Amino acid sequence: LPQQSNVTAYGATTVAIITLEALAGMWINAFIFCVLCTGWVKKKTLNSNEKILLLLSCSRISYLCFSWVNNFLSRFYPNYFYVHPTLQLLASSTTFFNYSNLWVSACLCVFYCIKIANFRNRFFIYLKVKIDRIVPWLLLATLLSALAMGIVIYDITETVQRNNLTFTCLGNFWETSIKRDKNFFSSFFLAGLEYAASFLAVICAAVFLLFSLWRHKRKMQTNSMKDLSMDAHIRAMKSILSFLVMYNINFVCLILTIIYTMKKENTMTLLISIYLCAFPGVHSLILVFSSP
């Protein structure tokens, strides 16, 4: 009984921390959403980066909301959590908004790289000219990719739940467990591919942008240009570096989530989920302070 009460207290503390992080993250992203919508009403139009930020704020608010509900139900109401179709809807919705959050933030990093960096490559120049037309299609592709993963997760959880509800003896239960592990392995493999693809896009865009800014900063120093322009480039480099570090930690945590979920280690999974819930809010806060 003491051990069970300690586990319950630990779970309650974790949910309390995640609740505070989720509320703070939703508030920050709601602020970004309101500012962008106010500018949209005044100007009657949105720039490409504002379109990305608007979709990013919406996806992060939704992700934090569903992630909090997921954690809360799995901790305090596990019986209701596994009632059909609660598990499927929560898992697929959380997955959809999580991947849309990852991919839209990757799109934002790629957009800044193409807009700010200066390279003489023909393909890069073509992208710089056409980027405003490409952005809507890029956002549509990210949403379709996230939706596909959400549908896959829904089908897998439905199959697992159906199999778990139909076993009648030990042999059938063993067979069901093998099927469940195979289903989860396929979903984890797809999740790893999605994480790696978005992570690779962010790394490439950030490295190219940092190299371009560093080269431009050196050129300004040799030409003794005005300090204000140099300060702006240094601030941009710091912002990109902070995002790169955060995204690296986020990627590692996502991979660790897959590993520890397969090993069924709940303690480490909960600690990782605390950081994953903090990432959307902290990165949005950096965007707020780095934008006029």
N, C-alpha and C positions, 0 to 999 in steps of 0.2 A: 504493500500500500504506500509506504513512503516513497519508493522508487517511482510508482505510478504518479503520485502527486508532484514529484519533481519534474517528470516528463511533461505533465499537464501545465505546470507553471512555466517551464521552458517554452512550450508551444505558445502559451498566452503572451509571454514576453516578445517572442518572435513576431506574432501577429500584431502586437501593439506597435512594434518598430516599423513593420511593413505598412501598417495603417497610417502612421505619421508621414512616412516617405511618400506613400501614394497620394495623400491629401496635399502635401506640399508640391509634389510633381504636377498634380492636376491643376492646382491653383496657378502655378507658374505658366503652364501651357495654356490655361484658360486666359491668362493675361495676354500672352502672345496672340492667341486667337482673336480676342477682343480688339487689340490694337490694329491687327491686320484687317479685320472686318470694318473698323472705323475708317481706315485709310481707303479701303475698297469702296465704301459708300461715298466718300469725299471725291476720290479721283475717278470713280466709275471704271477702274481697271486695276489689274494686278500685274506687277513685274514677275519675271520668271522665278527669282529667288523668293518672292512673297508667296507664290503658288506652292513652292516646295515647303516653305515654313508653315503655311496654313494646313497643308495635308499632314505635315509632321506633327503639329500640335494636336490635330484631331486624332491621329493614330495613337499618340502617346497618352492622351486623356483616356481613350477607350481601353488601351492596353493596361494602364494602371488600374482602371476600374475593374476590369475582368480578372486581372491578376490578384487583386485584393480579395474579390469574391471567391476566387479559386482557393486561395490560402485559408480564408476564413472558414469556408464550408468543409475543406479537407481536415482542418484541425478540430472544429467544434461540432460539426454535424456530418460525420463521415457516412452515416447511414443514408441520409438524404442526398448526400453528394453522389452516391452510386445508383440512385434511382433513375431509370430511363425516362427521358433522354437528357437529364441534367448534365451528366458527365460529358456526353458527346458535344453538347452545345457549348459548355464552358471551355472544354479542351480545344475545340475547333475555333471558337471566337478568340480565345487568348492567343492561339498560334497565329491566326490571321493578323491580328493587330501587332503582335510581336515582330513578325516578319515584315509587315508594312513599315513599322518603326525603324527596323534595321536597314531596309532597302531605301527608304526615303532619306534617312540620315546619310547613307552612302551617296545617294543622288545629290544631296546638298554639298557634300565634300567634292564630288566630281565636278559639279557646277562651278564652285568657287575656283577649282583648279583651272578649268577651261577659261573662265572669265578673267582671272587675275594673272595667271602664269603667261610668260612670253617665250615662245619657242618658234623657230623658223621652219618647222616641219609643215609640209603642205596639208597633211591630214589634220593636224592640230589647228591650223589657220582656218580650214574648212569648218571644223567643229565650233570654233570661236564665232564664226559668222552665222552659223545655222543653229546655235545652241538654244535660242529662244523658241524656235519652232520645234526643236527636238524634245524640250522639257515636258510638254503635255503627254507625248507618246511614251516618254521614259517613265513618267509617273503611272500611266495606265499599265505599262508592262510590269512595274513593281507590284501594283495592286493585284493584277492577274496572277503573278507568281505567288504572292502571299495567299490569295484565295485558293489556288491549287493545293498549297500545303495544308490549308485549313480543311479542305474537302478530304484530303488523304487522311489526316488525323481523325476526322469524324468517322470515316469508314473503318479505320483500324480500331478505334475505341468501341464502335458498335459491334464489330466482329468479336472482339475480346469479351465484351459484356455478354453477348449472346451465347458464346461458348461457355463462359463461366456459370451461366444460369441453367445450362442444360445437362451438366454432368450428374451422374447418378451413382458412380462407384469409383474406387480408387484408381482403376485402370483408365477410366475415362478422364478423371481429374489429371492424371499424369500426361495424357495425350493433349488435354486442353492447355496445360502449362507449357508444353513444347510449342504448340501453335501460338500461344500468347507471346512467348519469347521471340519466335520468328517474326511475328507481326510488329512487335516493338523494335526489333533489330532493324527492320526495313524502314520504320519511321525515323529511328535514330540516324540511320545512314543518310536518308534524305535531308534530315535536319542539319547534319554535319556538312553536307554539300552546300546547302543554302547559307549557313554561317560562313563557310570558307569563301564562297563566291563574293558575298557582301564585304567580308573582311579584306579580301584581295583588292576589291575596287577601292576601298577606303585607303589602304596602304599605298597603292600606286598613285592615287590622286594626291594624297598628303605629301608623299616623297617628292613627286614632281613639283608641287606647289612650293614646298620648302626650299628645294634647290633653286627654283626660279627667283624666289624672294631673297634668298641668301646671295645669289649672283647679282641681283639688282641693288641690294644693300651695299655690296662691295664696290659696285660701279659708282654709287652715289658718294661713298666715302672717298674714292680716288678723285672724283670731280668736285669735292667739297660743296655738295648741294645743301640745301636748307635742312635744318634739323627736324622740322615738323614732318616733312615727307619721310625721313628716316625713322622717326618715332612711330609713324603710322605703319610702316613695314615691320618694325620690331613687334608692335602690338599684334599685327596679323600673324606673324610667325609664332608668337606665344600662344595665341588662341588656337592655331592649328596644332601645335605641339601638345597642348593640353587635351584637345579632342582626340588626337592620335593615341596618347597614353591611356585615356579613358576607354577608347574603343578596343585597344589591345587587352586591357583587363577584362572588359565586357566579353570579348571573344573567348578568352581563357575560361571565364566563369560559365559561359554557355556550354563549352566542351566538357568542363568538369561536371556540369549538371547532367549531361548525358551519361558520363562514366559512373557517377555516384547513384543515379537513378537505376542503372542496370545492376549495380551492386547492392541496391536497396539500403544505402546508408543515409538515413533521414537527417541526422545532425548536420552533416556537411552540406546537404542539399538545402537545408533551411538557411544556413549562413550565406551560401551563395545567392539564394533568392533575395536576401536583404540587399546585397549589392546590385543585383539585376533590377530591383525595384527602385533603387536610388539613382541609377544611371540616367533614365529619361529626364528626371527633374534637375539633376546637377548640370547635365549638358545643356538643357534649355535655359538654365540660369546663366551659363557662360554665354549663350547666344544673346540673351537680353543685355548683359553688361558690355558685350562687344559690338552691339548695334546701336546706332543713334536713334 
